[in-house]
Amino acid sequence: MYTYLIEPFVEMFEAPDFLMQVLWEGLVSGVLYALIALGFVLIFRSSRIFNFAQGIMVVFAALTLVGLHAAGLPAWIAVAATLGVMFLLAVTVERVVLRPLVGQPDIILFMATIGITLFLIGFGEIIFGGENKAMITSELGIPTGDVVLEPFGGLLILQKLDMTVVAVAVILVGALLAFLNFTRMGRAIRALGDDHQAALSVGISLQTIWVLVWFIAGVIALVTGIAWGARAGVSFALEVIAYKALPVLMLGGLESITGAIIGGLMIGMLEKLFEIYWGQPFLGGNTETWFAFVLALIVLLFRPQGLFGERIIERV
């Protein structure tokens, strides 16, 4: 028992530079988890729809960018064109799928997002094929290489790509929070999430808000797809990684942007710590595939609404 519980903590203090390396890698993964979770939260807050398609939107956005560049478009023009594709996707989803289902039970809307997922998988495979593709990192000007620091007399290696991902994520989250808090449309999204009927009664357009939040989710999906694609290539296997946002949502709460950010960072760092210090030495490794879900389950047992979700009290 001493070996399992105490020895890893001793190793952390004996090699603080290695601990910082593990925490940094977990932070980068956590940032990407948080970005994916933000797409879920935005759509759920505005429409009470759990968007099962957010994961495949990450893959579809990344594949569209790589495909447009392969077709001859310069990198940044391909980015702009991909944003246009994500806007068209948002409009199509609202017009063809969501608008006809207004007033239907939540489970119907949830099943509709599963249908969107399956459609995008099939459509994406027809257009782009199923093989793994390289992200156009150099063409976008994303730096590569390492930055070496020497804390505590040891080495800390930071990839420039990861540093760029963290910086862009901070800027994106800051811009999103500013949009939600200081613009008219942002306040409309918040109002719709706080009180659906009251927001509709004062003239807020449900259709406009739905298109807007699905487009914002598409922008987040593109940024996340570029980041994950630069690290691991672009293929439909990225959809599996995107599902890691589900325990982030369970941990942080379905309606909390703050919960999505903090939950993503927590899971990213804790799963990496557990894998390195407990998983590999004592459990045979590969604990990152299930640790986040177990952690979220434990939290739900004591706080079903998540750490940052609002407790709902129904009077009978």
N, C-alpha and C positions, 0 to 999 in steps of 0.2 A: 504493500500500500504506500509506504514511504517513497518507493521508487517512482510509482506512477504519479503521485501528487506533488511531491516536494522537489525531486531532482530537476524537472524542467525549469522551475523557478530559480534554482541555483545556477543553472546554465545561462539563464537570461542575465543575471547579475555578473557572471564571470566573463561574458562576452557581450557587453552593451552595444558595440558597433554592429555585431551580427543581428542583435535584437532590433536596432534601428533599420537595418536592411529589410528584415522581415516586415516590420511595421510599414515601411514605405511601399513595399510591393502590395501589401494588403490595402493600404490607402488608395493606391491607383485602381485596384479592382473595385474597391468600395465606391469610388467616384463614379465608375461606369455603372455599377448596380443602381446607384442613386439616380443617375440620369434616366435609366430605363424606367425605374419606379415613378419618376416624375410624370412620364407620359401616362401611366395608369391613373395616377392621382388626379391630374388635370381633367381627364375625360370623366372619371367617376364623380368628381365634385360638381361638374356642370350638368351632367345628364343622368347620374346614378347608374351608368352602364359600366360594368367591369369589362374593359377592352382586352379580351383574350388575344387580339391580333397585334398588340404592341410589339411583341417579340419578333414576329415575322415582318413588321414594318421596318425594324432595324435592318434586317437582312435585305429586304426589298430596296430600301433607300441606298444601301451600300452597293448592291448589285447594279442598280440603275446608274449610279455615278461611274462605276468602273465600265459598264457597258457603253455609256455615252462617250466616255473618253476613248475607249477602244474603237468607236465608230468615227473618230476623227475630231471631236470637239476638244479644244484646249481645256486644261484642268479646271480653271475657275469658271469658265463658261459652262462646263459640265456640272459644276456645283449649282450654279444658278438654274440650269435646266432641270436638275434633280429636284430643287425646291419647287419649281413649277409643276413637276410630276406629282409631288407630294400634296400640293394644293389641289390639283385635279382629283387626286385620290380622295381628299377630304370632302370635296364637293360631291363626288360620285357616291361616297358612303352615305352622306347626309340625304341626298336626293333619292337614291335607289333603295337603300336599306333602312335608314333610321326614320325618315319622314313617314313612310307607310306604316311604321310600327309604333307611332306615338300613342301612348295610352295602354300599350300592351304590358303584360306582366314582365318583371325584371328578367325572369328566366328566358323569355322569348328573345329579349334584346341581347342577353349573354350568348344564347345559341346563335344569334345572327353574327356576332363577332367571331365565333368559331367558324362559321361559314365564310366570313371574310378571310380568315386565316388560310383555310383550305384553298380558296380561290387564288390568293396571292402566291401560295406555294406552287400550285399547278401553272399559273400564268407566268410566274418567274422562271420556272424550269423550262417552259416552252421558249421564252424569250432569251434567257441568259444561259441555259444549260445547268447541269448539276455539279460541274467540277469546281474545285477550289480556284479562286482568282486572287492575284496580288493587288493590294490597295495601292493607289497611285500616290504614295507618300512623298516621294521626291518632287513630283510634278506640282504638288500642292504647297511645296516649300516647307514641309514639316521636317524639322531637324532630326538627324539621327546621330548615333554615337553616344558616348558616355561622359558624365561628369564625375570625377573621383574626388571625394572628400576624405578627410582623415580625422574623424571624431574619436575621442578616447584612445588615441594611439593606434587605431585600426583603420579599416577601409570601408567607405560607404559609396557604393556605385549607383549613380542615378542616371537612368537613360533619358536623353534629351526628349525622346518621344513621350515618355511618361510625364515628364515635367510640362511639356506642351499640353498634354491631355488634361492635367490637373488645372493648369492656368485657364484653358478654354472653358472647362467645366465651371470654374468659379465665375468667369465672366458671363457665361450663359445663365447660370442660376441667378446672378445679380441682376441681369437684364430682365429675366422672367419675373423676379420679385418686384422690380421697379414697375414693370408693365402692369402687374396685377394690382399694385397699390396706388399708382399715380396716374393711370390712364382711365378714360371713360369705359372702354371695352373691358379692361382688366377688372374694374369695379363691378361691371355687369356680370362677368364670370363669377366673381366672388359672391355677388348677390344671389345668382342662380343656385350656387352651391349651398348658401346659407338657408334660403327659403325659396323653394321652387315656385310655389304658387304666387307668393308676394311679388317676386321678380317678374313673372309673366303678367301680373295684373297692372304693373306700371309701364308696360309696353316694351319690355326687353324681348328681342326676337330670339326664340329658341333655335330656329334654323341657322341664324347668323352665328350664334355662339357655338353651336355644334361644329360648323365648318371651321371656325377660328380655332377651337381647342384641338380638333383633329389635325389641323395644319400645324399648330405649335407642337403637338405630339410627333408629327412627321419631321419637323425640324430637329427636335431632340433625337429622334430615331436616326437621322442622317449623321449628326455629330457623333452619336454613340457607334454607329456602323463604321464610320471612318476610323475611330479610335480602336475598336475591336479588330477591324479589318487590317489595320496597320500592325497589330500585334500577332494575329493568328491567321490572316488571309480572309477572304470573303467567300463564304459558302453557306448553304442552308444549315450547317452545323451550328452557326452562330445563334440560331433560334433556341437551342438548348441552353446556351449561356444566358440568354435573355430571361429564361424562366427563373433564374436566380433572383429576379426582382420580386417574385411572389413571396418568399419569406421576408424580404425587406418590407413589403406592404403589410404582412401580418405583424411584423415587429413594430413598425412605425405608425400604422393606422392607415386605412384606405383614403381618408379625407385630408391628411396632414402633409403639406409640402415639407414642413420642418421634419416631420417623422420620416419622410422618404429620404431626405438628405442624411439625417443622423443615423437612421436605420441602415442605409447603404454603407456608410463609413464603418459602423460598428461591425456589420457582418463581414465586410471585406477584411478588416484587420483581425477580428477574432478567429475567422476560419483559417487565415494564414498562420496565426500563432498556434492554433490547435493542431494544424497539419504538421508544422515543423517540429514542435516541441513534444506533442503527445501522439499524433497520428503516425508519423513515420517510425519513431522508436518503439512504440508499444502496440499499435493497432494495424501495422502493415501498410500504412499510407492510404492515399485516395480518400481521406476523410472530407475533403472539400466538396465532394459530390453530395454529401448528406448533412454536414454539420449545420448549415444555415437553416435547413428545414427542422431539424431537431431543436435548435435554439428557439426558432419561432414557435414551435409547438409548446415548449416549456413556458414561454411568455404568455401564450394564449390561455394556458391552463389557469393562470393567475389574473390575467388582464385581457379578456376576450376582444376588447376594442383596440388592442395594441398599446404601446407605450404613450403615444401622442394622440390617439383617437378619443373622441368624446364618448363618455358613457351615456348610453341611451336607456332611459327609464320609461317603461310603458305602464300606465296605470290601468288596472283591470276593474 
